Structures are given as C-alpha cells and as structure tokens.
Amino acid sequence: MAELSQTSPFDLSGLPVAPSDIAAAAETIRGAVVETPCSYSRTLSSICGCEIWLKFENLQFTSSFKERGALHRLTALTPEERARGVIAMSAGNHAQGVAYHAKRLGIPATIVMPVGTPMVKVENTRHHGAEVVVTGATLEEAAAFARSHGEARGMIFVHPYDDPLVIAGQGTVGLEMMRAVPELDTLVVPIGGGGLISGIGIAAKSIKPSLRILGVEAWLYPSMYNAIHAGNLPARGDTLAEGIAVKSPGKITTEIVRRLVDDIALVNEAELERALATLISIEKTVVEGAGAAGLAALMSDPSRFAGQKVGLVLSGGNIDTRLIASVLTRELAREGRLTQLSLDIPDRPGQLAAVAALLAEAGANIIEVSHQRTFSDLPAKATLLQLVIETRDSAHLDEVMAKLSASGLSARCT
C-alpha cells in the first residue's frame, strides 16, 4: 500500500481519524476485500479534455466500497459484542457490506432499510444471511428505528458513515488510488453521509497535500453542501442516486469535509443518467446512480478539469435491471436516437403503409405503432398515428421530420 506521511505539511492534526488509522485498516481488511483496479480511460479522457482514471469499487464482491468500512468496524468488536450481534441502517450498500462480512465472521446481523430501497439491494442483503426490516420513509427514520430496536435487544449499532473505524476503512480507497496513480491532481468522490470522502481525504492529502478533492451530491439531496456553505437548499424527492440520498450528513464527517474537501458540486438527474449511460456504453461497466456522480460532475463542467489528471470513484454498482433499461432508453431519446412521433392521417387503407415507406426511405426504423381513433379530437374520418422510431442521431431525426413534412404529413415529436 502507499505510504501515509505521518509528518505531512498539510495539517491533519485534531481529526478523529489519523493517517495511521487508515494504514492499519488497510492491513486489517487485506485479503478480505478486493483491491479494485484504478484504470485509465482513454475514451472518457478524450471526451472530457483531461486524463481520467476510474476506481472500480463496483467490482467488490457486494458491488460497493461500503464493505471496507463495514469489515473494519466488525473486526473491532469484542467476542462479547459479536455474540450480541449487530444492527445497521442502510439504503443498500452498507447493508450488504455488513451482512456479508457479519456472516463470514459468524456475527448475527439485522439490517433496517427504508421503504423504497431498490429490491436488488434488499434481496442481496437477505441473500447474505441478515435479517432485513424494511421501515421508515427516509434513512433518518430507518436509523431511529434501528437504534431503538437494537438498544432493546442489546445489539451493536454499526453506523454507515459517522464512525471513525468506518471512515478509516473507507479511506483505504484513497490509499489504493494514490498508490496506483501518484500523479493524480484531483479526486472526485460522491458524498452521501460523508464517510467515503472523509477517509479518502485524510489518506490522499496525507500522501499528496496539493491534491484537490471535489465532492459530488445530487441536487435533490445537497445535505453536505448545505452544511458546509450554511445553505438551506431542500432535500427531497426520488433520485437515481439513492445511495447518496442523505438528508443529514454525519457530525464527524462534516468537520472532516469542512477541513479537507476543496469544493462540492451538485448534479441533476439528467446529468446522473447521462453519466451512468456513458459508463455502460463506453467502459462496459454497470454502476448505480451514486457511482456515476463523479463522472456526472466532470461531464457537466469539463472546463473545471481541463488538462488535469483526475481520479473518479465508481462507488457502487447495485442497480435494478429495469432501472438500467429505463435510463438507457431515456438517454437514447435525449440523443435523438429514439423518438415518439404523432401524425394526423386520413382513416383509410394504405395510409400506414405510405408513412412506413417514407420512414424507410429516410432510413428510420419503426419500433412501435399505435392507432388512436376514439380518444382524440380529430375528425371522425381521421386517426391519430403514434410511432416510436429509431434514428442515428438528432441530425438524422431532423432529416426524417423534413421528409415527412415535404410529403404533406403533419408530424410532431411528443
């Protein structure tokens, strides 16, 4: 592992986690978690105008970095605490990390997950042998239940981020990145509760004090941004990045972020979807919304990173296949490659064939066809024809629309 400087000129004094704690965590979890690749992406670098390295934490056994901190916390339990069992609250990734390693270590585990947690994360957690309780509309409500439920049964609460042992475990990601690519200028890290970026910040800046660290949150959940900037942006709604949908960041992590993180970027849902689709299409790697947050920040403002060597943490890959399909289809629509058209045509034989022939001549592919005669305000002798067509790109779509218009058809994108 990379050496952490104990006499770094960057001021790390007074933090609840020291560089030596992260070095010790790396030794503790060695062999039980994957030292994931940190690989250069030639194509993304060309697209974004900087040199990009990807840290593939989605390749962990539980598909998330979270098992690093979970394992480190579990190994610190006394025999008596292990016998009592552990309880945790999580939207999925911490849950799987705790469940998997608790089973390995023979520790009974109960996981509380908020309502709305993706089923893939709920089922994977059960598969790892934990008792799963789904309750609470938010992580905060799930946490309150977990604490009271655990206290009543004498269980040890394993916090997903606001715990020095967990933070130290997550910091091993930064240690590995700096070992693999010591010349990095900037690290871009997703923020939920702040455990990952706190650990990475301590590890990486101890090795290279000049390193810039940028945190990324979803616009719908700007909790750490609010805490650092004394803001009051609302935190609400359904985000693709449910893994970082945290309304209240940790107290410990907030202070670490305040000292070590250079800035926090906010990304919207369209930017998250675009980044997720890009990673699938270019890198052939599946990430969840939170795992795509770093690339979303970079693609939304590439000038901010021009000419730099940038490390992105693909923090997790637990996502429903249905949601992947939806994101990819929506991205095709944004690129003008998949479009829904509505046409008003006479209700007589041969009209559909004529439209199909025109589209074929224009090189468009018909994906879906629907006639609507009843529920429209068209004359009785007309019908509404709705088509989903596939084109090469937005320029090709413009050509198709022009051809339809030149043939006297009233077509509109809907």
C-alpha positions, 0 to 999 in steps of 0.5 A: 500500500502507499505510504501515509506521511505521518509528518505531512505539511498539510495539517491533519492534526485534531481529526478523529481519524489519523493517517495511521488509522487508515494504514492499519485498516488497510492491513486489517481488511487485506485479503478480505476485500478486493483491491479494485483496479484504478484504470485509465480511460482513454475514451472518457479522457478524450471526451472530457479534455483531461486524463481520467482514471476510474476506481472500480469499487463496483467490482467488490464482491457486494458491488460497493466500497461500503464493505471496507468500512463495514469489515473494519468496524466488525473486526473491532468488536469484542467476542462479547459484542459479536455474540450480541450481534449487530444492527445497521441502517442502510439504503443498500450498500452498507447493508450488504457490506455488513451482512456479508462480512457479519456472516463470514465472521459468524456475527448475527446481523439485522439490517433496517432499510427504508421503504423504497430501497431498490429490491436488488439491494434488499434481496442481496442483503437477505441473500447474505444471511441478515435479517432485513426490516424494511421501515421508515420513509427516509434513512433518518427514520430507518436509523431511529428505528434501528437504534431503538430496536437494537438498544432493546435487544442489546445489539451493536449499532454499526453506523454507515458513515459517522464512525471513525473505524468506518471512515478509516476503512473507507479511506483505504480507497484513497490509499489504493488510488494514490498508490496506483496513480501518484500523479493524480491532481484531483479526486472526485468522490460522491458524498452521501453521509460523508464517510467515503470522502472523509477517509479518502481525504485524510489518506490522499492529502496525507500522501499528496497535500496539493491534491484537490478533492471535489465532492459530488451530491445530487441536487435533490439531496445537497445535505453536505453542501448545505452544511458546509456553505450554511445553505438551506437548499431542500432535500427531497424527492426520488433520485437515481442516486439513492445511495447518496440520498442523505438528508443529514450528513454525519457530525464527524464527517462534516468537520472532516469535509469542512477541513479537507474537501476543496469544493462540492458540486451538485448534479441533476438527474439528467446529468446522473443518467447521462453519466451512468449511460456513458459508463455502460456504453463506453467502459462496459461497466454497470454502476448505480446512480451514486457511482456515476456522480463523479463522472456526472460532475466532470461531464457537466463542467469539463472546463473545471478539469481541463488538462488535469489528471483526475481520479473518479470513484465508481462507488457502487454498482447495485442497480435494478435491471429495469432501472438500467433499461429505463435510463438507457432508453431515456438517454437514447431519446435525449440523443435523438436516437429514439423518438415518439412521433404523432401524425394526423392521417386520413382513416383509410387503407394504405395510409400506414403503409405510405408513412412506413415507406417514407420512414424507410426511405429516410432510413428510420426504423419503426419500433412501435405503432399505435392507432388512436381513433376514439380518444382524440379530437380529430375528425371522425374520418381521421386517426391519430398515428403514434410511432416510436422510431429509431434514428442515428442521431438528432441530425438524422431525426431532423432529416426524417421530420423534413421528409415527412413534412415535404410529403404533406404529413403533419408530424410532431415529436411528443 
